[in-house]
């Protein structure tokens, strides 16, 4: 193979979107192969899941097959449709993780963050910030509704409790799965080919928008949110901040929908809702930025002495730091470092 097509790992500082380049022998086509393998695994998982559901329906008698035949997969107020819809999305995560383990950067945890693992303390901080904003936003909405004489009146039934339980059990995994695919695999794939983080942040956004059934301003809102989360992934060096916001948002919406306080069939929003949503997204980004600066969170990965070879462009210059010098002899450690504050 021509050396022009080979991305050789080398000592240097790597931003999140460039982490795939740290694997020895990484080639330009490797992310594409990872994607093909992940897609094949995903199809297999869906097929196996479909067979299991069909067998369960047949085993339960005529009523089970009738229920399955009449199932509206778009009706998230139906516990069965909700569970199947969430599991269909969740299946993306093991498919991508296994494909990355087989062909992607090592360790597989590099798909999560520059530390090669979930940074749980940082995740907890981001969850706290996202939950606080969600409480403020929805609390304000409830107060405004009460002032207009339209006080919130939850409709709690046995089905509602079942839906809430499914939300708590499945929605966090659904959100993480989407982050692993759209802000993990896709961002790092683009970063393998293109150095500047803007490409890695923006190019996956249309795919994320098209993955939802929204129209008009709701699509704009989704694009704004996806862009902001992509920037946070690059800025914080991992998926935790975006995943925290995603989990809190979806758990809140689906829980409110389960008790009749949110319309789960909504596909569009008005200008005011778009403005409020954009403001809350920017507020979250700003608060996370403050946390990054105060905690000194490692946001890039420093590889020392990974290989004697050197390929132009392997250093993540987009983060604005110089490559770390290699130790005098032998292979030094791989560490995480904090990017300089602008």
N, C-alpha and C positions, 0 to 999 in steps of 0.2 A: 504494500500500500504506500502511496505517496505520502511523504512526511507532511505535506501541506494539509492533508486530511486528518492528521493525528493531533489530538490535544494532549500534550505531555504535562503531567503534573510537575510542579516545581515549587520551591520555597516561596512563600508570599502571603499576602493578606487577601482573604476571599470574603466578599459580601455574600449574603444568603443566596442570591440568584446565581452565583458563580460556583456553588459548592459541588456541582456535578463534575467540575473540572479538576477536582482534587483526586479523583480515582485514577490509579495507574492504568495506562492503556485506554483511557476514555477516547472515543472517536466521535466525530460529528454526527454519525448516524445512530449512536447508541440510544439517545433519548427516544428516537423513533421506534426502535426495536422494543424498548421498555413499554411504550404506548401500545404497540401491537400485542405484546404478551399480556399486558394488563387488560386490554379489551377482550382478548380470548378468554382469560380467566373470569372476567365479569360475565360474559355470555354463559360460560359453564355454570357459574354460581346461580344465575337467573334461571337457567334450565333446570338445575337440580331443585331449586326452590319451587319452581312451578310444578314440577312432578310431585313434590312433597305435599303442596297445597291441594293438588288434584286428588291424590291418594287419600288425604284426610277428608276431603269433601265426599268422596265416594264411600269411604268407610262409615261416615256419619249417616248414610242413608239418602233417600230422595230429597229430603229437606236441605241437606248440605250442598248437593249439586245445584238445586234450584237457587239457593242463596248465592253460590258462586257465579251462576249464569246471570243473575240479576245485579251483580255487584257493579257499582259505579266507582271506578278507581279514582275519580276526581272529587268524590264526596268525602271531605276530611271530617265530617261530623259522624261518619260511620266508622266505628272502631276497627272493623276488619279492613276496610279500604285504607284507613289511616295507617294501620300496622304494615300492610303490604306495601304501601307507598314509601314509608320510611325505610323498610328493609331493602327495597329496591335501590334506594340511594346509598344506604349503608354498605351494601355489597361492593361499592366502588372502592372502599378503603382497603380491605384485604387484597383485592386484585392489584391495586397500585403498589401496596407495600411488598407483596410477594414478588411482583415484577421488578421492583427496585432492588430487592434483596438479591435477585438473580443476576441483574445486569447493571444496576445503577451504582451510585456512589456508596462507599462504605465508611462508617456504619450506616445502616438504613435510617438511623435517627437523624442523619443530616437532612432528611426530608422534613424534619420537624423544626430544627434550629441549628445555629452554628455550633452549639455545644454538643450536638449529636444525640440529644435527648430532649424530653419535655422539661422545661425549667418550671417546676411546680410552684415555687415561691412567686415567680413572676406571673404565672398564670392566675394565681389567687388574687394578686393585686389588680390585674386586668378585669377579672370577674367582678371584683368589688366596685371598680369604677363603672363598668357597664351596668351592673345591677343598680347602682345609685342613680345613674342617669335615667334608666328605665323607670325606676320608682318615681323620680321627679316628673318625668314626662307624662306617665300614665296617671299619676296623682293629680297633676295639673289638669289633665283632660277630664278626670272625674269631677273635680271642683267646678270647672267650667260648665260641664253638663248639668250639675246640680243647680248652678246659678241660672241656667236656662230653663229650669224646671224639668229636666230630663235626667233625673238621677239614675245611676247605674243600678240595675236590678238583675243580679245573676239568676240564671235559670238552672238550678242544680237538680240533676236527676241521677239515676243509677248509671245511665250511659255517660253522663258528664264525668262522674268519678272514674269510670273505666278509661275514658279519653285522657283525663289528667294523668292517670297512672302510666298510660302509654306515652304521653308526652315526656314525662320525667324519665322513663326507661329508654326511649328511642331517639328523641329529638337531639340530645347532645351528641350522640354518635352520628346522626345524620349531618349535623353541622360540621363536625370534625372531618367527616368523609368528604364533604364539598371543599373544605379548606385544603385537605391533602391533595385533592385533584387540581383545583383551580388556582390556589395560591401556593401550592407546593410543587407538584410534578410539572405543571405547565410553566410556572414562573422559572423553575430551575432549568427546564428544557430550553426556553428562550434564552436564558442566561448562558447556556452552554455555547450558543452561536453568536450572541450579540452582547457586547460588553456593557453598554449603558443601561442602567436599571430602568429607564423609562420604557424601553421596549418590553422588558420582562413584566413590568407593572401593567402596561396598557394593552398589550396584545391579547392576553387571556380574557379581558373584560367582555368583549362581544360574545364569547362562548358562554360566559356565566350568565349574561343577560338572556341569551337565547334558551338557556336551560330552565328559564322560568316562563310562566304563562301570562306575563304582564303585557300591557299595551300602553302606548302614549307616555304620559308623564310618569307612570309607574316604572316604565323601562328606563327613563332618565334617572329616576331615584335609585334604581338597582345599579345602574352604571356608575353613578356618583359614589355609592356605597362600596362597590367593588374596587373602584380606583383608590379610594381612601384606605381600604383594607390592604390592597396590594402595596401601597406606600408604607403602611405600618409593618408589613412583613419584611420589607427591605430595611426599613429604619431600625426595627427592633432585632433583626436577625433571626426571626422565627415566626411560626404560625400562631403562637399563643394569644397575642393581643387580638388578632382577627377572629380566631376561634372563640375567644371569650365573648366578644361582641355578637358574633353569630349565634352562639348558644343562648345568651340572655335574650336576644331579640326574638328568636324563634320559640323558645320556651314560653316567653311572655305572650306572644301573639296566639299560639296554639292553646295555651291555658285559658286565655280570655275567650277564645272562640269556643272552647269546650263548654263554657257556662253562658254562652250567648252574648258576650260583651264585645265580640269582634267578628267581622264578616270574613270568614275563611274563603269565600268565593270571590273576594274583591280582586279585580284585575287592573284597575286604574285608580288614580288618585287626583285630587285637585291641586291647584297652585299653592294653596295655603299648606296643605299636607306635605307637599314637596319641600316647601321652604322650612317647615318645622323639622322634617326628617333630615334635610341637609344640614341644618343648624346643629341638630343633636349629633350627627355623624362628625362634623367638624369639632364639636366640643369634646367628643371622645378622643379624637386624634390629638387634640391639644393637651388633654389631661394625660394621655399616655406619653406624649413627648416630655411633659414635665417629669413624669415618673422615670423615664429613661435617663434623663439628665441627673436626677437626684440619686438614683440607685447605682449609677455607673454600670448599667447592664451591658454585658459583652454583646456586641452587635456584629462582629466579624470573626472569622476563624483564621488564625495564623498557623501556617504550616512551615515548620523549620526542618530543612534537610530532607524533604520528602523524596527528592530525586536529584542526581547530579545533572540530569538534562535540564535544559531551559528552553521553553517555547515562548515566543513573544506573545504578550497579551494574556498570560495566565494569571497575572496578578490582578486582583479586583481593584483597579485604580479608581473605579467609580465612587468608592467610599472616601476617597481623598487621603489615603495614607500610603506611606512608602512600604515596600516589602520588608519583612523582618529579615535581618541577616542570618545566614545559616551558621550553626555552631562549627567550631574548628574541625571536628572530625566526627564521623558516625552520623546516625540519624537522630535528630533531636525530637522533642515532644511536639505534639499538636495541641495548641491551646486556643482559647478564645480571648479576644481583646476588645476593648471598647473603642469605637470609632471616635475621632476627634469631634468636639462640638463646634458647630459652625460659628 
